Amino acid sequence: MNELVRKNENILEKNVTVELYYKLNFDGDRTCGYTKIFQDRQENYDSEEPYEIYMELYECGLSEEEATERFNKVVEEVKSGKIDVGS
């Protein structure tokens, strides 16, 4: 069983990347992971860190499926415009 869930999805039409990072079977902190949305800055990848637009923290105790469902929900909210990423 994986102990770490990581996913990335580029949403080209919005010029962003959505990232999931979640630690399974871990309860030492209040939060065990997050989904972040980064603005893609293709012309500046060498000189700047990607700009973080949004972050959603996840409590410990989620299964891999639950963490992935929350990630997918954020991806769909970006695509539908519910989360405004400025594009």
ABEGO torsion letter per residue (X at the ends): XBABBBBBBBBAAAGBBBBBBBBBGBAABABAEBBBBBBBBAAAAAABBBBBABBBBBBBGBBAAAAAAAAAAAAAAAAAGABBAGX
